[in-house]
Amino acid sequence: MTLAAINFHLLLRVLYTAFAAGVGASLVFALAVYGLVRSNDMRREHRSVAAASYGVLGGVGLLLTVAMIAFGLILLGHKS
């Protein structure tokens, strides 16, 4: 019976990379949602400068989310 050789360094690398990507993607998307919701709140209160600032924050968050998704798809395409 042969024992499977496990490369623990690569396994650890996969684990912390997946953790960082999962937490990072969640935080960026949460930032987008927070910015867009607060922008709506500020617009209702007629605070246009704050609404614009939160709107920019939400837009940047959405762009970063789309960029992360595109980057992941590009990496997936290069692996196959």
CYANA upper distance limits for C-alpha pairs under 8 A (distance plus 0.5 A):
  6 ILE  CA     11 LEU  CA      8.44
  7 ASN  CA     11 LEU  CA      6.84
  8 PHE  CA     12 LEU  CA      6.46
  9 HIS  CA     13 ARG  CA      6.68
 10 LEU  CA     14 VAL  CA      6.69
 11 LEU  CA     15 LEU  CA      6.79
 12 LEU  CA     16 TYR  CA      6.76
 13 ARG  CA     17 THR  CA      6.47
 14 VAL  CA     18 ALA  CA      6.49
 15 LEU  CA     19 PHE  CA      6.64
 16 TYR  CA     20 ALA  CA      6.50
 17 THR  CA     21 ALA  CA      6.57
 18 ALA  CA     22 GLY  CA      6.49
 19 PHE  CA     23 VAL  CA      6.56
 20 ALA  CA     24 GLY  CA      6.23
 21 ALA  CA     25 ALA  CA      6.38
 22 GLY  CA     26 SER  CA      6.68
 23 VAL  CA     27 LEU  CA      6.60
 24 GLY  CA     28 VAL  CA      6.65
 25 ALA  CA     29 PHE  CA      6.67
 25 ALA  CA     65 THR  CA      7.30
 25 ALA  CA     68 MET  CA      7.81
 26 SER  CA     30 ALA  CA      6.51
 27 LEU  CA     31 LEU  CA      6.58
 28 VAL  CA     32 ALA  CA      6.90
 28 VAL  CA     61 GLY  CA      6.15
 28 VAL  CA     62 LEU  CA      8.31
 28 VAL  CA     64 LEU  CA      7.40
 28 VAL  CA     65 THR  CA      6.79
 29 PHE  CA     33 VAL  CA      6.82
 29 PHE  CA     61 GLY  CA      6.67
 29 PHE  CA     62 LEU  CA      7.23
 29 PHE  CA     65 THR  CA      6.53
 30 ALA  CA     34 TYR  CA      6.51
 31 LEU  CA     35 GLY  CA      6.57
 31 LEU  CA     57 LEU  CA      7.92
 31 LEU  CA     58 GLY  CA      7.09
 31 LEU  CA     61 GLY  CA      6.24
 32 ALA  CA     36 LEU  CA      6.74
 32 ALA  CA     57 LEU  CA      7.15
 32 ALA  CA     58 GLY  CA      4.51
 32 ALA  CA     59 GLY  CA      7.07
 32 ALA  CA     60 VAL  CA      7.60
 32 ALA  CA     61 GLY  CA      4.65
 32 ALA  CA     62 LEU  CA      5.93
 33 VAL  CA     37 VAL  CA      6.56
 33 VAL  CA     58 GLY  CA      6.85
 33 VAL  CA     61 GLY  CA      8.43
 34 TYR  CA     38 ARG  CA      6.51
 34 TYR  CA     58 GLY  CA      7.37
 35 GLY  CA     39 SER  CA      6.47
 35 GLY  CA     54 TYR  CA      5.15
 35 GLY  CA     55 GLY  CA      6.32
 35 GLY  CA     56 VAL  CA      8.01
 35 GLY  CA     57 LEU  CA      5.71
 35 GLY  CA     58 GLY  CA      4.56
 35 GLY  CA     59 GLY  CA      8.27
 35 GLY  CA     61 GLY  CA      8.42
 36 LEU  CA     40 ASN  CA      6.90
 36 LEU  CA     54 TYR  CA      6.91
 36 LEU  CA     55 GLY  CA      6.06
 36 LEU  CA     57 LEU  CA      8.11
 36 LEU  CA     58 GLY  CA      5.37
 36 LEU  CA     59 GLY  CA      8.16
 37 VAL  CA     41 ASP  CA      6.90
 38 ARG  CA     42 MET  CA      6.58
 38 ARG  CA     51 ALA  CA      7.67
 38 ARG  CA     54 TYR  CA      6.65
 38 ARG  CA     55 GLY  CA      8.43
 39 SER  CA     43 ARG  CA      6.60
 39 SER  CA     50 ALA  CA      7.68
 39 SER  CA     51 ALA  CA      4.78
 39 SER  CA     52 ALA  CA      7.23
 39 SER  CA     53 SER  CA      8.03
 39 SER  CA     54 TYR  CA      5.35
 39 SER  CA     55 GLY  CA      5.72
 40 ASN  CA     44 ARG  CA      6.79
 40 ASN  CA     51 ALA  CA      7.33
 41 ASP  CA     45 GLU  CA      6.97
 41 ASP  CA     51 ALA  CA      8.09
 42 MET  CA     46 HIS  CA      6.77
 42 MET  CA     47 ARG  CA      5.73
 42 MET  CA     48 SER  CA      7.39
 42 MET  CA     50 ALA  CA      6.74
 42 MET  CA     51 ALA  CA      5.34
 43 ARG  CA     47 ARG  CA      6.24
 43 ARG  CA     48 SER  CA      6.47
 43 ARG  CA     51 ALA  CA      5.91
 47 ARG  CA     51 ALA  CA      6.57
 48 SER  CA     52 ALA  CA      6.52
 49 VAL  CA     53 SER  CA      6.72
 50 ALA  CA     54 TYR  CA      6.65
 51 ALA  CA     55 GLY  CA      6.45
 52 ALA  CA     56 VAL  CA      6.65
 53 SER  CA     57 LEU  CA      6.81
 54 TYR  CA     58 GLY  CA      6.62
 55 GLY  CA     59 GLY  CA      6.56
 56 VAL  CA     60 VAL  CA      6.55
 57 LEU  CA     61 GLY  CA      6.65
 58 GLY  CA     62 LEU  CA      6.69
 59 GLY  CA     63 LEU  CA      6.67
 60 VAL  CA     64 LEU  CA      6.59
 61 GLY  CA     65 THR  CA      6.63
 62 LEU  CA     66 VAL  CA      6.71
 63 LEU  CA     67 ALA  CA      6.56
 64 LEU  CA     68 MET  CA      6.57
 65 THR  CA     69 ILE  CA      6.80
 66 VAL  CA     70 ALA  CA      6.63
 67 ALA  CA     71 PHE  CA      6.51
 68 MET  CA     72 GLY  CA      6.64
 69 ILE  CA     73 LEU  CA      6.76
 70 ALA  CA     74 ILE  CA      6.63
 71 PHE  CA     75 LEU  CA      6.68
 72 GLY  CA     76 LEU  CA      6.60
 73 LEU  CA     77 GLY  CA      6.61
 74 ILE  CA     78 HIS  CA      6.78
 75 LEU  CA     79 LYS  CA      6.85
 76 LEU  CA     80 SER  CA      7.32
